[in-house]
Amino acid sequence: MKSIEISARTVAEAIQLALAQLGKDRDEVAIEVLEAGNEEEEALVRVTSVDDDEEATESPEPAAAGTVDQIARRILEDVLERMDIHGYVTAVRSTVPGQRGEPEETITLHVEGADEEAMGLLIGRRGETLRSVQFMVNLLVSRKVQKWPQVVVDVGNYRQRRQESLEGLARRMADRVRQSGRPLTLEPMGAYERRIVHLALRPDPTVYTESSGEGENRKVVIYPAKQ
């Protein structure tokens, strides 16, 4: 068996089940997320074992990307060890829309298995520690692969919950802007969170968004669309 599809409650659980059935380690497979899953539906992944011959002749691009996956995962595992946080890391590649709508490949490192106190420590106040860890991982990976990777670090699905929260906030604030006809400025956010707001409101023709400010004080401003 070279490739299997497995569903489970979370992406990480599905990957672990697939690895057990294939008898492979995470370094020996390519992972594709078919369905991320949510509270109502299970996650679905396709896990494919990759041997040396296949890497050289059939799928050189996934193998190269997998190398970046492995580097990123090992760096994060080392960071967790230094923080005395006990958990396991799963690297998953996916394609998401970029800021201009173009497809952009992202590597998400899912951290699971740690206790609640450790996860809270890793996330930090409003995700500040998690953003710092993510920046550190991207920086260290970039030094090894000679380019800036798109690595996202998620802990206990915090990123997904935060994304859903920000998308809801963006829509509510857009409603206020439509009703008042005046622009509205959101609280300061990091680049990742500002991007979520921009993408959430991009399909809405009644408003448009821009970022303003500098550094940590950079914010998203929602404007009523020009008539």
Rosetta silent file (secondary structure, phi, psi, omega in degrees, C-alpha in Angstrom):
SEQUENCE: MKSIEISARTVAEAIQLALAQLGKDRDEVAIEVLEAGNEEEEALVRVTSVDDDEEATESPEPAAAGTVDQIARRILEDVLERMDIHGYVTAVRSTVPGQRGEPEETITLHVEGADEEAMGLLIGRRGETLRSVQFMVNLLVSRKVQKWPQVVVDVGNYRQRRQESLEGLARRMADRVRQSGRPLTLEPMGAYERRIVHLALRPDPTVYTESSGEGENRKVVIYPAKQ
SCORE:     score description
SCORE:     0.000 S_00000001
   1 L     0.000  123.557 -177.833    0.000    0.000    0.000 S_00000001
   2 L  -102.185  -29.541 -176.145    1.506    3.306   -1.129 S_00000001
   3 E  -145.543  137.969  177.477   -1.276    5.773   -0.397 S_00000001
   4 E  -139.411  155.028  174.343   -4.324    5.811    1.879 S_00000001
   5 E  -112.799  132.054 -175.850   -7.064    8.237    2.861 S_00000001
   6 E  -133.183  139.381  173.857   -8.067    8.413    6.517 S_00000001
   7 E  -113.943  147.895  178.905  -10.688   10.447    8.357 S_00000001
   8 E  -161.162 -179.448 -176.123  -10.639   11.311   12.065 S_00000001
   9 L   -63.287  -38.440  178.993  -11.685   14.004   14.530 S_00000001
  10 L  -130.938  164.478  177.396   -8.639   16.163   13.754 S_00000001
  11 H   -59.712  -44.958 -178.021   -6.013   16.347   11.003 S_00000001
  12 H   -61.300  -41.919  179.901   -3.305   15.221   13.422 S_00000001
  13 H   -65.689  -40.290  179.221   -5.296   12.163   14.526 S_00000001
  14 H   -62.873  -40.705  179.297   -5.997   11.189   10.905 S_00000001
  15 H   -65.021  -43.657  179.357   -2.297   11.440   10.069 S_00000001
  16 H   -60.705  -41.170  178.882   -1.315    9.315   13.063 S_00000001
  17 H   -65.013  -41.277 -179.715   -3.801    6.610   12.034 S_00000001
  18 H   -65.210  -42.223  178.994   -2.509    6.658    8.451 S_00000001
  19 H   -61.512  -40.019  179.709    1.111    6.391    9.583 S_00000001
  20 H   -64.160  -40.070 -179.175    0.239    3.411   11.762 S_00000001
  21 H   -71.196  -36.698  179.717   -1.476    1.635    8.867 S_00000001
  22 H   -78.702  -20.279 -175.177    1.368    2.369    6.444 S_00000001
  23 L    68.774   35.575 -177.024    4.025    1.497    9.006 S_00000001
  24 L  -120.675  159.924  172.867    5.864    4.712    8.156 S_00000001
  25 L   -93.726  164.243 -178.468    7.381    7.630   10.025 S_00000001
  26 H   -61.349  -27.184  179.332    6.393   11.244    9.243 S_00000001
  27 H   -72.810  -12.000 -173.064    9.705   11.742    7.410 S_00000001
  28 H  -106.342   10.249 -176.153    8.798    8.963    4.957 S_00000001
  29 E  -135.436  160.209  169.011    5.459   10.253    3.679 S_00000001
  30 E  -107.660  135.613 -174.301    3.810   13.108    1.818 S_00000001
  31 E  -116.467  131.185  176.861    0.671   14.462    3.488 S_00000001
  32 E  -125.934  125.425  178.641   -2.263   16.128    1.726 S_00000001
  33 E   -87.446  115.073  179.522   -5.201   17.592    3.658 S_00000001
  34 E   -88.476  -38.364  176.478   -8.413   16.890    1.738 S_00000001
  35 E  -140.887  123.988 -178.199  -10.801   18.215    4.407 S_00000001
  36 L   -70.158  -26.179  179.892   -9.630   20.260    7.406 S_00000001
  37 L    81.600  161.126  177.499  -12.679   19.220    9.431 S_00000001
  38 L  -155.310 -164.106 -176.341  -14.695   21.139   12.003 S_00000001
  39 L   -65.888  -24.494 -176.399  -17.022   20.526   14.928 S_00000001
  40 L  -100.399  -28.449 -175.543  -19.568   18.820   12.657 S_00000001
  41 L  -123.712  146.948  179.714  -17.397   16.990   10.106 S_00000001
  42 L   -77.248  157.193  174.429  -14.276   14.868   10.451 S_00000001
  43 E   -77.339  151.519  178.838  -10.934   15.760    8.907 S_00000001
  44 E  -133.769  127.257 -179.795   -9.794   13.775    5.852 S_00000001
  45 E  -129.208  153.318  171.230   -6.166   13.328    4.776 S_00000001
  46 E  -113.316  123.876 -178.573   -4.307   11.434    2.081 S_00000001
  47 E  -117.700  125.455 -176.176   -0.939   10.041    3.192 S_00000001
  48 E  -121.708  128.037  176.379    1.465    8.672    0.585 S_00000001
  49 E   -76.041  140.642 -176.437    4.691    6.801    1.301 S_00000001
  50 L  -126.141  115.694  175.247    7.645    8.128   -0.695 S_00000001
  51 L   -98.557  174.933 -174.176   10.743    6.011   -1.347 S_00000001
  52 H   -60.584  -40.709 -178.206   13.999    7.206   -2.906 S_00000001
  53 H   -66.245  -41.149 -179.860   13.156    6.006   -6.428 S_00000001
  54 H   -65.391  -38.601  179.778    9.759    7.673   -6.413 S_00000001
  55 H   -61.193  -40.749 -174.246   11.273   10.930   -5.195 S_00000001
  56 H   -76.510  -31.555 -170.707   13.788   10.959   -8.028 S_00000001
  57 H  -112.495  -30.377 -170.583   11.470    9.957  -10.895 S_00000001
  58 L  -107.849  -38.220 -172.843    7.820   10.577  -10.093 S_00000001
  59 L  -144.175   67.296 -177.962    7.327   13.418   -7.668 S_00000001
  60 H   -66.727  -31.658 -177.110   10.376   15.621   -7.107 S_00000001
  61 H   -68.313  -48.526  176.209    8.340   18.683   -6.131 S_00000001
  62 H   -60.509  -35.619  179.971    6.468   17.053   -3.175 S_00000001
  63 H   -64.199  -41.974  179.467    9.726   15.503   -1.995 S_00000001
  64 H   -64.468  -43.342  178.964   11.452   18.897   -2.000 S_00000001
  65 H   -64.335  -37.443  178.976    8.531   20.463   -0.173 S_00000001
  66 H   -61.026  -32.835  177.033    8.551   17.583    2.269 S_00000001
  67 H   -61.057  -42.508  177.303   12.134   18.418    3.142 S_00000001
  68 H   -63.982  -39.837  176.260   11.017   21.883    4.219 S_00000001
  69 H   -55.101  -48.688 -176.866    8.213   20.253    6.215 S_00000001
  70 H   -64.433  -42.801  179.282   10.719   18.100    8.051 S_00000001
  71 H   -60.679  -47.532 -178.460   13.097   20.986    8.746 S_00000001
  72 H   -62.456  -43.018 -178.642   10.275   23.138   10.108 S_00000001
  73 H   -63.800  -44.551 -178.451    8.895   20.332   12.271 S_00000001
  74 H   -66.083  -37.092  178.004   12.268   19.477   13.775 S_00000001
  75 H   -64.021  -44.842 -179.990   13.022   23.130   14.530 S_00000001
  76 H   -65.508  -39.769  177.729    9.683   23.559   16.310 S_00000001
  77 H   -60.249  -37.807  177.820   10.197   20.322   18.251 S_00000001
  78 H   -67.129  -39.967  177.964   13.557   21.690   19.421 S_00000001
  79 H   -62.448  -44.813  179.194   11.916   24.980   20.458 S_00000001
  80 H   -61.616  -40.497  179.471    9.248   23.095   22.429 S_00000001
  81 H   -62.671  -40.773  179.303   11.891   20.994   24.141 S_00000001
  82 H   -68.458  -26.548  176.823   13.760   24.116   25.201 S_00000001
  83 L   -86.895    0.512 -178.641   10.484   25.529   26.561 S_00000001
  84 L    60.195   39.026  176.958    9.957   22.238   28.469 S_00000001
  85 L  -108.437  123.415 -176.884    6.679   21.667   26.606 S_00000001
  86 L  -100.355  112.066  178.927    5.868   18.015   25.898 S_00000001
  87 L  -163.443  175.220  177.243    3.798   17.520   22.754 S_00000001
  88 E  -118.684  153.196 -173.697    4.070   16.192   19.222 S_00000001
  89 E  -118.397  132.018  174.915    4.214   18.188   15.987 S_00000001
  90 E  -118.841  128.817  179.146    2.592   17.320   12.672 S_00000001
  91 E   -98.630  128.768 -177.705    3.516   19.251    9.506 S_00000001
  92 E  -131.219  128.948  176.662    0.772   19.668    6.909 S_00000001
  93 E   -93.746  139.978  176.550    1.019   21.383    3.524 S_00000001
  94 E  -149.882  163.429  178.713   -2.002   23.211    2.089 S_00000001
  95 E  -114.052  126.148 -178.873   -2.753   25.857   -0.535 S_00000001
  96 E  -127.175  160.113  177.162   -4.567   29.040    0.495 S_00000001
  97 E   -67.937  135.150  175.363   -5.402   32.297   -1.326 S_00000001
  98 L   -78.400 -177.011 -177.297   -2.629   34.882   -1.072 S_00000001
  99 L   -62.627  -27.527  179.459   -3.209   38.570   -0.373 S_00000001
 100 L  -102.818   12.143  177.632   -3.862   39.170   -4.086 S_00000001
 101 L    91.705   -7.649 -179.456   -5.935   36.037   -4.544 S_00000001
 102 L   -76.629  149.853  178.858   -3.124   33.926   -6.010 S_00000001
 103 E   -65.344  138.708 -177.409   -2.585   30.386   -4.639 S_00000001
 104 E  -136.933  126.311 -179.206    0.027   30.266   -1.903 S_00000001
 105 E   -82.431  131.747 -178.897    1.468   27.124   -0.319 S_00000001
 106 E  -125.463  140.821  173.074    1.559   27.130    3.467 S_00000001
 107 E  -105.154  118.565  178.399    3.082   24.657    5.912 S_00000001
 108 E  -104.650  126.287  177.270    1.063   24.407    9.114 S_00000001
 109 E  -100.196  108.957 -179.645    2.723   22.880   12.166 S_00000001
 110 E   -90.694  123.382  177.230    0.047   21.454   14.457 S_00000001
 111 E  -102.968  120.233  179.384    1.105   21.063   18.093 S_00000001
 112 E  -138.385  166.254  176.462   -0.994   18.569   20.042 S_00000001
 113 L    93.016  -10.111  178.816   -0.677   16.337   23.044 S_00000001
 114 L   -82.872  156.327  178.281    0.497   19.042   25.471 S_00000001
 115 L   -74.298  167.592 -174.078   -1.470   19.771   28.645 S_00000001
 116 H   -61.824  -37.823 -179.960   -3.699   22.865   28.870 S_00000001
 117 H   -64.145  -42.647  179.957   -1.216   24.841   30.958 S_00000001
 118 H   -65.986  -41.070  179.104    1.567   24.227   28.456 S_00000001
 119 H   -64.639  -39.743  177.195   -0.664   25.148   25.518 S_00000001
 120 H   -63.084  -39.280  178.048   -1.699   28.348   27.268 S_00000001
 121 H   -63.771  -41.456 -178.102    1.956   29.195   27.856 S_00000001
 122 H   -70.519  -35.522  179.325    2.788   28.582   24.201 S_00000001
 123 H   -73.901  -46.608  179.833   -0.121   30.674   22.922 S_00000001
 124 L    76.292 -179.238 -178.538    0.406   33.582   25.319 S_00000001
 125 H   -66.502  118.008  178.641   -1.764   36.671   25.738 S_00000001
 126 H    53.203   32.129  175.330   -3.888   37.065   22.600 S_00000001
 127 H    79.201   12.909 -175.636   -1.502   34.775   20.748 S_00000001
 128 H   -64.965  -44.123 -179.966    1.584   36.962   21.240 S_00000001
 129 H   -65.508  -40.760  179.919    3.894   34.108   22.267 S_00000001
 130 H   -61.749  -40.839  177.708    2.617   31.921   19.443 S_00000001
 131 H   -63.769  -38.922  179.232    3.355   34.677   16.903 S_00000001
 132 H   -66.540  -42.306  178.264    6.875   35.029   18.289 S_00000001
 133 H   -63.069  -42.572  179.953    7.471   31.277   18.088 S_00000001
 134 H   -61.819  -43.692  178.258    6.118   31.241   14.542 S_00000001
 135 H   -61.988  -41.973 -179.784    8.431   34.084   13.493 S_00000001
 136 H   -61.919  -43.666 -179.802   11.389   32.279   15.063 S_00000001
 137 H   -63.215  -45.911  178.547   10.569   29.050   13.219 S_00000001
 138 H   -59.784  -41.273 -179.350   10.232   30.877    9.882 S_00000001
 139 H   -63.950  -46.409 -178.578   13.530   32.666   10.491 S_00000001
 140 H   -67.333  -38.802  177.856   15.425   29.479   11.357 S_00000001
 141 H   -65.665  -41.707 -177.988   13.922   27.570    8.428 S_00000001
 142 H   -60.803  -32.509  178.901   14.771   30.410    6.023 S_00000001
 143 H   -68.445  -26.240 -178.794   18.431   30.179    7.031 S_00000001
 144 H   -89.180  -33.729 -175.746   18.468   26.511    6.025 S_00000001
 145 H  -104.865   -2.111  175.321   16.492   26.682    2.765 S_00000001
 146 L    64.877   27.483  171.426   17.671   30.158    1.662 S_00000001
 147 L  -158.589  158.685 -178.076   14.178   31.573    1.238 S_00000001
 148 L   -81.732  117.773 -179.021   11.387   32.777    3.509 S_00000001
 149 L   -84.181  165.918  172.971    8.879   29.947    4.019 S_00000001
 150 L  -104.993   84.455 -178.419    5.188   30.311    4.796 S_00000001
 151 E  -108.889  126.893  177.110    5.073   28.383    8.081 S_00000001
 152 E  -112.757  132.371  177.387    2.109   28.714   10.431 S_00000001
 153 E  -104.866  125.124 -179.603    2.258   27.326   13.976 S_00000001
 154 E  -123.625  141.588 -178.942   -1.050   26.218   15.480 S_00000001
 155 E  -125.743  115.850  177.729   -1.692   24.917   18.988 S_00000001
 156 L    55.095   36.297 -179.883   -4.842   22.965   19.769 S_00000001
 157 L    63.031   23.508  178.122   -6.634   24.554   16.768 S_00000001
 158 H   -59.059  -42.752 -177.598   -6.155   28.026   18.308 S_00000001
 159 H   -60.290  -43.647 -179.404   -5.511   29.526   14.860 S_00000001
 160 H   -63.999  -44.370  179.495   -8.740   28.121   13.464 S_00000001
 161 H   -64.535  -40.728  179.389  -10.790   29.382   16.407 S_00000001
 162 H   -66.044  -38.506  178.505   -9.101   32.801   16.214 S_00000001
 163 H   -62.658  -45.806  179.588   -9.726   32.975   12.468 S_00000001
 164 H   -61.740  -38.905  178.731  -13.423   32.242   12.915 S_00000001
 165 H   -64.379  -44.698 -179.025  -13.604   34.886   15.666 S_00000001
 166 H   -67.582  -38.309  178.299  -11.893   37.528   13.507 S_00000001
 167 H   -63.826  -40.048  176.550  -14.072   36.759   10.499 S_00000001
 168 H   -64.539  -42.554  177.643  -17.164   37.213   12.661 S_00000001
 169 H   -60.804  -44.259 -179.028  -15.781   40.475   14.057 S_00000001
 170 H   -59.515  -43.934 -179.189  -14.996   41.731   10.547 S_00000001
 171 H   -67.323  -38.585  178.900  -18.545   41.077    9.355 S_00000001
 172 H   -66.125  -42.780  179.680  -20.102   42.747   12.405 S_00000001
 173 H   -67.918  -33.307  176.396  -17.919   45.833   12.029 S_00000001
 174 H   -64.043  -37.932  176.245  -18.711   45.965    8.308 S_00000001
 175 H   -59.530  -43.143  179.372  -22.408   46.065    9.221 S_00000001
 176 H   -62.907  -41.077 -179.785  -21.729   49.090   11.443 S_00000001
 177 H   -64.144  -41.891  178.078  -19.829   50.834    8.663 S_00000001
 178 H   -62.555  -40.326 -177.780  -22.696   50.280    6.216 S_00000001
 179 H   -71.476  -39.476 -176.169  -25.217   51.623    8.713 S_00000001
 180 H   -88.995  -25.907 -176.871  -23.221   54.691    9.763 S_00000001
 181 L    75.732   10.758 -178.485  -21.540   55.454    6.453 S_00000001
 182 L  -120.280  149.661  178.881  -18.326   56.213    8.361 S_00000001
 183 L   -67.221  157.050 -179.111  -15.022   54.300    8.503 S_00000001
 184 E  -136.589  133.459 -178.168  -14.216   52.193   11.558 S_00000001
 185 E  -103.282  128.622  178.754  -10.771   51.305   12.907 S_00000001
 186 L   -85.248  172.226  178.519  -10.156   47.912   14.515 S_00000001
 187 L   -66.618  157.915  177.505   -7.725   47.150   17.335 S_00000001
 188 L   -57.770  140.598 -179.563   -4.010   46.686   16.504 S_00000001
 189 L  -141.486  157.506  172.675   -3.268   43.279   14.979 S_00000001
 190 L   -74.020  169.906 -176.287   -0.336   41.314   13.628 S_00000001
 191 H   -59.736  -40.007 -178.132    0.063   40.810    9.880 S_00000001
 192 H   -62.167  -42.503 -177.877   -1.493   37.328    9.957 S_00000001
 193 H   -75.352  -35.851  175.808   -4.668   38.552   11.675 S_00000001
 194 H   -61.495  -38.825  179.775   -4.961   41.677    9.513 S_00000001
 195 H   -62.244  -39.488  178.193   -4.817   39.419    6.484 S_00000001
 196 H   -59.165  -43.914 -179.678   -7.740   37.361    7.813 S_00000001
 197 H   -65.177  -46.151  179.159   -9.856   40.517    8.114 S_00000001
 198 H   -56.996  -47.033 -177.676   -8.894   41.740    4.635 S_00000001
 199 H   -67.887  -35.140 -178.993   -9.765   38.367    3.058 S_00000001
 200 H   -64.591  -34.874 -175.927  -13.030   38.065    5.006 S_00000001
 201 H   -99.729   -4.378 -179.079  -14.330   41.384    3.655 S_00000001
 202 L   -57.030  -40.573 -178.696  -12.843   41.233    0.159 S_00000001
 203 L   -73.281  -10.073 -175.712  -16.016   39.700   -1.398 S_00000001
 204 L   -84.552  112.190 -177.284  -18.211   42.429    0.177 S_00000001
 205 L   -75.962   -8.800 -175.794  -18.797   45.180   -2.411 S_00000001
 206 L   -88.968  -10.918  179.370  -20.245   47.599    0.161 S_00000001
 207 E  -140.030  164.357  170.297  -16.969   48.082    2.082 S_00000001
 208 E  -143.940  159.467 -174.574  -13.220   48.006    1.536 S_00000001
 209 E  -123.789  151.507  173.997  -10.278   47.703    3.929 S_00000001
 210 E  -144.221  154.837  175.136   -6.847   49.244    4.316 S_00000001
 211 E   -99.153  143.839  177.974   -4.082   48.943    6.920 S_00000001
 212 E  -140.749  161.510 -179.670   -2.740   51.997    8.706 S_00000001
 213 L    95.415  178.564 -177.283   -0.176   52.726   11.410 S_00000001
 214 L  -128.340  147.922  173.047    3.294   51.383   12.023 S_00000001
 215 H    55.872 -132.101 -176.721    4.764   48.306   13.709 S_00000001
 216 H   -69.969  -14.925  179.882    2.754   46.856   16.582 S_00000001
 217 H   -94.442    9.604 -179.500    0.176   49.647   16.242 S_00000001
 218 L   -69.400  133.220 -173.261   -0.764   48.725   12.673 S_00000001
 219 E  -131.871  162.398  173.116   -4.547   48.387   12.353 S_00000001
 220 E   -97.280  131.984  174.944   -7.217   47.524    9.788 S_00000001
 221 E  -111.333  129.124  178.205   -9.593   50.331    8.803 S_00000001
 222 E  -101.741  124.237 -178.608  -12.944   49.423    7.249 S_00000001
 223 E  -113.349  148.358  170.696  -14.350   52.049    4.865 S_00000001
 224 E   -69.704  143.261 -178.736  -17.748   52.313    3.203 S_00000001
 225 L   -63.989  143.161  179.898  -17.445   51.666   -0.514 S_00000001
 226 L   -73.176  132.897 -178.662  -17.225   54.763   -2.668 S_00000001
 227 L   -85.080    0.000    0.000  -20.391   55.413   -4.635 S_00000001
